[in-house]
Amino acid sequence: GISDLFVTDLEGRVERLTKDKYADLLPSWSPDGGRIAFSTDRATTDLTDLEYGNMRVALLDMESRAIDVLPHQEEGKNLNPMWSPDAQKLIWVSDRTGTNNLYLYDIAQRELSRITDVLSGVIAISALSPVISWSKSGSLAFTYFESAGYNAYVVDDPLTLPRLPVRRAPIVASGDAA
């Protein structure tokens, strides 16, 4: 029942990359092989009280083994991160508004933007199935549930899609009027 990240080579040698009780799912290697983006509940799950939190996208640095849970994911589940060909951006699926849409994360700026606004959701057959793929040539493929079926779409350059920036909700101190 515990899901960790492993890497194997063609000779069958296996190396464990994470070893904890958190869920680590849907890994994606950066184009240069230096990092892995993946979905995890490590920032939101309370193992003491067995309260499971939403999935967030994190980066595993292969050299240091440090894990960085990316910001702006306080709402919803965030799954299936995919790297841009230049490794400067990620796209993943989030249901933060109630519908699965595609979100673009700029690594250098640490900014998140919604790039789709679909009615029934960018979704695969199961909740944890891969649903997007970003090619080396820059095209993005994804499945969209519509008309009682799954249809595949390809966007030649997802970086040209309109962006709706995701802003953090203001934090209200206890005792302050909302």
C-alpha positions in Angstrom: 0.0 0.0 0.0 3.0 2.3 0.0 4.1 3.9 -3.3 7.6 5.1 -3.7 9.8 6.0 -6.7 12.3 3.6 -8.1 14.6 3.6 -11.1 16.0 0.6 -12.9 18.5 0.2 -15.7 18.5 -2.3 -18.6 20.5 -4.8 -16.6 17.7 -4.9 -14.0 19.5 -3.1 -11.2 16.9 -1.2 -9.1 17.5 1.9 -7.0 14.9 3.2 -4.6 14.6 7.0 -4.8 12.0 7.7 -2.1 11.3 5.6 1.1 8.5 6.9 3.2 4.8 6.4 3.8 3.7 9.1 1.4 2.2 8.5 -2.0 4.7 9.2 -4.8 3.1 8.8 -8.2 3.2 9.6 -11.9 6.9 10.5 -12.2 8.3 12.4 -15.2 12.1 12.8 -15.9 13.4 16.2 -16.9 14.9 16.3 -20.4 18.4 16.5 -18.9 17.8 13.7 -16.5 18.7 15.8 -13.5 15.2 16.0 -11.9 12.0 14.0 -11.6 8.6 15.8 -11.3 6.0 13.7 -9.6 2.7 13.8 -7.7 2.8 13.3 -3.9 0.8 13.9 -0.8 3.8 14.5 1.4 2.9 18.2 2.0 -0.7 17.6 3.0 -1.0 14.2 4.7 -1.0 13.8 8.4 0.2 10.2 9.1 -0.3 10.6 12.9 -4.1 11.1 12.5 -4.3 9.2 9.1 -5.7 12.2 7.4 -4.8 12.0 3.7 -4.3 15.2 1.8 -4.4 16.3 -1.8 -1.7 15.4 -4.3 0.8 18.1 -5.2 3.6 18.3 -7.7 7.1 18.0 -6.4 10.6 17.9 -7.9 13.2 15.4 -6.9 16.8 16.5 -7.5 18.7 13.4 -8.6 22.1 14.6 -7.3 21.1 15.8 -3.9 17.9 13.7 -3.5 16.2 16.9 -2.1 12.4 17.1 -2.7 10.8 20.5 -3.4 7.0 20.6 -3.3 6.1 23.4 -5.7 3.9 26.3 -4.5 0.4 27.4 -5.5 -1.2 24.0 -5.0 -3.2 24.6 -1.9 -6.5 23.6 -3.5 -7.4 20.4 -5.3 -5.4 17.5 -6.5 -2.5 18.0 -8.9 -1.4 15.1 -11.0 0.6 13.9 -14.0 3.3 16.6 -14.3 5.1 16.8 -17.7 8.2 18.7 -18.6 8.6 21.2 -21.4 11.3 20.3 -23.9 13.6 23.0 -22.4 12.9 21.8 -18.8 11.8 25.4 -17.8 8.1 24.6 -17.4 5.8 21.9 -16.3 2.2 21.2 -17.2 -0.1 19.2 -15.0 -3.7 18.4 -14.4 -5.5 20.1 -11.4 -9.1 20.0 -10.2 -8.7 23.1 -8.0 -11.8 24.7 -9.6 -13.9 21.5 -9.5 -13.0 20.4 -13.1 -9.7 18.9 -14.3 -7.9 21.5 -16.3 -4.3 22.0 -17.5 -2.0 24.2 -15.5 1.4 25.6 -16.6 4.1 26.1 -14.0 7.1 28.4 -14.8 10.0 27.0 -12.8 12.2 30.1 -12.8 9.3 32.5 -11.9 7.6 29.9 -9.5 4.2 31.0 -11.1 1.2 28.8 -11.9 -1.4 29.6 -14.6 -4.4 27.8 -15.9 -4.2 27.2 -19.6 -7.5 25.4 -20.3 -11.1 25.9 -19.3 -12.9 22.8 -20.2 -16.4 21.8 -19.2 -16.1 18.1 -18.4 -12.4 17.7 -17.7 -9.0 16.7 -18.9 -9.2 13.2 -17.5 -8.2 9.6 -18.2 -10.1 6.4 -17.6 -9.1 6.2 -13.9 -8.2 9.0 -11.5 -4.5 8.1 -11.5 -4.0 7.2 -15.1 -1.6 9.4 -17.2 -3.6 11.9 -19.2 -1.0 14.2 -20.8 2.2 13.9 -22.7 4.5 16.8 -23.8 6.8 15.8 -26.8 10.4 16.9 -27.5 9.0 18.8 -30.5 6.8 20.9 -28.2 3.3 19.4 -28.9 1.1 18.5 -26.0 -1.4 15.6 -26.2 -4.2 15.0 -23.7 -7.5 13.3 -23.3 -10.7 15.1 -22.8 -14.0 13.5 -21.6 -16.8 14.7 -23.8 -20.0 13.3 -25.3 -19.8 10.3 -23.0 -16.4 9.3 -24.3 -12.7 10.1 -24.2 -11.2 12.0 -27.1 -7.5 12.7 -27.7 -6.4 16.3 -28.6 -3.0 17.7 -29.6 -1.9 21.3 -29.1 1.0 22.2 -31.3 2.5 24.6 -28.8 0.8 24.8 -25.4 2.9 27.8 -24.5 0.8 29.9 -26.9 -2.4 29.1 -25.0 -3.9 32.0 -22.9 -2.8 32.0 -19.3 -5.0 32.8 -16.3 -2.6 33.3 -13.3 -3.3 31.4 -10.1 -3.2 33.6 -7.1 -2.9 32.5 -3.5 -5.9 33.3 -1.3 -5.1 35.9 1.3 -4.3 34.6 4.7 -6.6 36.0 7.4 -5.2 36.0 10.9 -7.3 34.4 13.6 -9.5 37.0 15.2 -9.5 39.3 12.1 -12.8 40.0 10.5 -13.1 38.5 7.0 
